[in-house]
Amino acid sequence: MPIMTSQEMVGSLVNAYCGPNATLRQKHVFEQTLFALVRLAKSEQMNEIKANVRKLTGPIAPFVPRPTVKQSAEAQVRLAQLALPGLEEKVGASCAPVRRRK
């Protein structure tokens, strides 16, 4: 059996139900009512999926903004000093400007 889209399915239902004696307005109203039911079913399905995901994963943690660049740079310096004590003296000594001869 070929897979039909919701639009094709609604069109076939309208043609089967209304028949040749229905006016254009009656067909249009019936078609739009069926499309509204399709939208409602999709939204209910999405809400059910979201509820199941919430059951499985638990509540979502609130958003915590990342620290600013200045705060994270300071934290990196403190971590570097903890990991490699005395590093700043070694780096400072080796980074002295070197004079080039002409």
C-alpha positions in Angstrom: 0.0 0.0 0.0 1.5 3.4 -1.0 2.1 5.9 1.8 -0.2 8.9 1.5 0.5 12.4 2.9 -2.1 14.0 5.1 -3.1 16.3 2.3 -3.8 13.4 -0.1 -5.7 11.6 2.7 -7.9 14.6 3.4 -8.6 15.1 -0.3 -9.7 11.5 -0.7 -11.9 11.7 2.4 -13.5 14.9 1.1 -14.2 13.3 -2.3 -15.6 10.1 -0.7 -17.8 11.8 1.8 -19.1 14.8 -0.1 -19.7 13.2 -3.4 -20.6 15.0 -6.6 -23.7 16.9 -5.3 -21.8 18.9 -2.6 -21.1 22.6 -3.2 -17.6 24.0 -3.2 -18.2 25.7 0.1 -19.2 22.4 1.8 -16.2 20.7 0.4 -13.9 23.5 1.6 -15.4 23.6 5.1 -15.1 19.8 5.4 -11.5 19.9 4.1 -10.4 22.6 6.5 -12.1 20.8 9.4 -10.1 17.7 8.6 -6.9 19.7 8.4 -7.6 21.2 11.8 -8.0 17.6 13.2 -4.7 16.7 11.6 -3.0 19.7 13.2 -4.6 18.9 16.6 -3.4 15.2 16.4 0.1 16.3 15.6 0.3 18.8 18.5 -1.1 16.1 20.9 1.4 13.6 19.6 4.3 16.2 20.2 3.0 16.9 23.7 2.9 13.2 24.5 6.5 12.7 23.2 7.7 15.7 25.3 6.0 14.3 28.4 7.6 10.9 27.9 11.0 12.4 27.4 10.5 14.4 30.6 9.6 11.2 32.5 12.7 9.4 31.2 15.2 12.3 31.6 13.9 14.1 34.7 13.6 17.8 35.0 15.9 19.9 32.9 18.5 21.9 34.9 18.0 25.7 34.7 20.3 27.6 32.3 23.5 28.9 34.0 25.3 31.5 31.9 29.0 31.0 31.3 31.5 33.2 33.1 32.7 36.2 31.3 36.1 36.2 29.5 37.8 38.1 32.3 36.6 35.7 35.0 37.6 32.7 33.0 41.1 34.2 32.2 41.6 34.8 35.9 40.5 31.2 36.7 42.9 29.9 34.1 45.8 31.8 35.7 45.0 30.4 39.1 44.7 26.9 37.7 48.1 27.2 35.9 49.7 28.4 39.2 48.3 25.5 41.0 49.4 23.0 38.4 52.8 24.4 37.7 54.1 26.5 40.6 56.8 28.9 39.7 55.9 28.9 36.1 55.4 32.7 35.9 59.0 33.3 37.1 60.4 30.9 34.5 58.3 32.3 31.7 59.1 35.9 32.7 62.8 35.2 32.6 62.8 33.6 29.3 60.6 36.2 27.7 62.9 39.1 28.2 63.3 41.1 25.1 66.4 40.1 23.1 68.4 42.8 21.4 69.5 42.1 17.9 72.8 43.3 16.5 72.8 45.3 13.4 
